[in-house]
């Protein structure tokens, strides 16, 4: 429980600090964070594609129709 309180208070401190920034600085921070998130998502996607390629090379994949996929998802 104390970890949650500590994390919450640190997050609130961060928000307070951001609110002290000028509008231009806040906009720049948003751009930086957005770019960072985009790069993280891109890295995750690249890793997933590589994993799928490796599975394909090893024959660890399943072929079927969309109906087969939907059936598998329901199970």
C-alpha positions as CSV (number, residue, x, y, z in Angstrom):
1,X,0.0,0.0,0.0
2,X,2.8,2.4,0.8
3,X,4.3,1.8,-2.7
4,X,1.0,3.0,-4.2
5,X,1.0,6.1,-2.0
6,X,4.7,6.8,-2.8
7,X,4.0,6.4,-6.5
8,X,1.0,8.6,-6.4
9,X,2.8,11.3,-4.5
10,X,5.7,11.1,-7.0
11,X,3.3,11.3,-9.8
12,X,1.6,14.3,-8.2
13,X,5.0,16.0,-7.8
14,X,5.7,15.4,-11.4
15,X,2.4,17.0,-12.4
16,X,3.1,20.0,-10.1
17,X,6.5,20.4,-11.7
18,X,5.1,20.2,-15.2
19,X,2.5,22.9,-14.3
20,X,5.3,25.2,-13.3
21,X,6.7,25.0,-16.9
22,X,5.8,27.6,-19.5
23,X,3.3,26.7,-22.1
24,X,6.0,26.3,-24.7
25,X,8.0,24.0,-22.4
26,X,4.9,21.9,-21.7
27,X,4.2,21.6,-25.5
28,X,7.8,20.5,-26.1
29,X,7.5,18.0,-23.3
30,X,4.3,16.6,-24.9
31,X,6.1,16.3,-28.2
32,X,9.1,14.5,-26.6
33,X,6.9,12.1,-24.7
34,X,4.8,11.4,-27.8
35,X,7.9,10.7,-29.9
36,X,9.3,8.4,-27.1
37,X,6.0,6.4,-27.0
38,X,5.9,6.1,-30.8
39,X,9.5,4.7,-30.8
40,X,8.6,2.3,-28.0
41,X,5.5,1.1,-29.9
42,X,7.7,0.8,-33.1
43,X,10.3,-1.3,-31.2
44,X,7.6,-3.6,-29.8
45,X,6.1,-4.1,-33.3
46,X,9.5,-4.9,-34.8
47,X,10.0,-7.5,-32.0
48,X,6.6,-9.0,-32.7
49,X,7.3,-9.2,-36.4
50,X,10.6,-10.9,-35.8
51,X,9.0,-13.4,-33.4
52,X,6.4,-14.2,-36.0
53,X,9.0,-14.7,-38.7
54,X,11.0,-17.0,-36.4
55,X,7.8,-19.0,-35.6
56,X,7.0,-19.2,-39.4
57,X,10.6,-20.5,-40.1
58,X,10.2,-23.2,-37.4
59,X,6.8,-24.2,-38.7
60,X,5.1,-23.0,-35.5
61,X,2.1,-21.4,-37.2
62,X,-1.4,-22.4,-37.9
63,X,-3.1,-21.9,-41.3
64,X,-6.8,-21.5,-41.7
65,X,-9.6,-19.2,-42.7
66,X,-11.0,-16.2,-40.9
67,X,-13.8,-18.5,-39.7
68,X,-11.2,-20.9,-38.2
69,X,-9.5,-17.9,-36.5
70,X,-12.8,-16.7,-35.1
71,X,-13.6,-20.3,-33.8
72,X,-10.2,-20.5,-32.1
73,X,-10.7,-17.1,-30.5
74,X,-14.1,-18.2,-29.1
75,X,-12.5,-21.2,-27.4
